[in-house]
Amino acid sequence: MSKKDKIIKKIRENPSGVRFEEIESLFSRLGFRKRKGSSSHCIYIKEDAPPIMVVKPHSGEKFAAVVDVKKILEYLEEMGYV
């Protein structure tokens, strides 16, 4: 199982325990680049896909928001990446 597949499996099994670094790694492995948005908003872009915005956790939080994780999973399914 590839690293990308392991991250996707983790996202599906426990959306409340996904670190932002894992999200960055997943998007990088899928060929997206990160374009910094305003403050804590990160936008991931790829030529053949619409951009997706993810809020980076702040104030010492370790995990990404469950809402964002579910949005990411839904986006990846719609785009056919998973």
N, C-alpha and C positions, 0 to 999 in steps of 0.2 A: 504494500500500500504506500503510495507516494505521500509526501509531506502535505501537499494540497488536499488529498483525500482525507488525511487524518484531521486536518483543521476543519474541513466541512463536516466530518462525522462528529467532531466535538461540538460544533455550532448547533447541529441538529439535536444532539443529546442533552446539552446543557447551555442554553442561550444566556443564562445569567452568569456564567463563569468564563466568558470569553475576554481575553486581554486584548487591548487595542493593538499591541504588537503582532498578535496572531492575525488580526484583520489586515494589517499592513502587509504581512507576509503573504497572505492568501491573494490579495489583489496584485501584489508584485508577481507572484507565480502565475497568475492568469494574464499577465501582460499589461496591466493597468499602471499608469504613473500617477503619483500624488501631486496635485496642485493645491498649494495651501490657500485656503479661503480666509475669511475674516476670523480672527481670534482662534477659537477652538474648532472651527469647522474645516474639515479636510474634504477635498473633492477629488475623486478618483476618475480618471479619464482614460479612454481607449478609443482608437480610431473608429472601430466598427460598432461602438456601443454608446448609448447615452450616458452622461456623467451621473455619478451617484455621490451624494454628500453624506458624510458620517461625522458625528460630533465626537471629538476627542475628549475622553474623561478628564476632568479637572479637579483641583483641590485634593490631590493625593489619591483619588479613586484608582483602583487597579483594573477594574473591568468596564467594558463598554456597556452602554445602556441596552437593556433587553429589547426595547423598541427598535433601536438601530440594528441589533443583531438579526432580529426577525426581518427587518426591511432588507438587509443585505442578502439573507437567504432567499427571500422572495424574488429579489432582483436577479440573483444568479440563476434561479430556476427559470424565470421568464426569459432570460437571455440564452438559456441552454448551456450554461457552464457547469451545472450539476444535474 
